[in-house]
Amino acid sequence: MNILFRSVILLGPVLFFNAGSEANIFNDVLDLIIPKKYVEVKDLAMKTCSNAHGGLELQNIHVFNNGKGEIEISGKVNIMTFLSAPITAKVSMERQVFGVWVRVPCIRDFGSCIYEDLCNYGYDEDTSCPASFVQDRVPCRCPVEKGLYKIPSDVRISADGNHWAGLVSGKYRATATFTHNKYEMACYTASFTLKAVPK
């Protein structure tokens, strides 16, 4: 039984993300026994954990679940120094499991991850910035000039429904540290709940 259980855990995601008729059959079966769900963020609370002055400040950050499998973000980012590559972010995340906080490994950029350079997530030089960025004068790539920037209203994180959403439901806490050229710009702690809801 233990071998069978481990095989399902290991092979299930592989089959789920595999293209082809086999994956379609597998997904059809899953649709019957495990309905797809969205992931929503609830009870987000953030506070600073840094004594660093200057660099980066997050202001009035809020998240909103729009019911379409997307998480919208609002707020402002105060950049207090000229920023160029590399800008590093280190995230340490834990999940509460039966009353015990357990470290969440880094899987697909979620969990306890190190982002060596956030500039890599900006738009390419040969790509135009989205209209909302241009309208609000928000940079979409590095370098970033000093300024107070409003997060564009169309910035969204995909939380599209899948069969495994229920597995990530629970309470989380995380610490994120931002550094620029080895200088700590900011540190924030956050607590939040992930909840799977029917699609």
QUISUL-V43660 format. One record per helix or strand of 3 or more residues. SS is the DSSP state (H for helix, E for strand). FROM is the first residue (numbers start at 0). TO is the last residue. If there is no record, write none. Layout:
ss	from	to
SS	FROM	TO
SS	FROM	TO
This chain:
ss	from	to
H	1	16
H	20	32
E	36	47
E	55	64
E	69	78
E	86	96
E	99	102
H	117	120
H	130	135
E	146	149
E	155	157
H	164	167
E	169	179
E	182	197
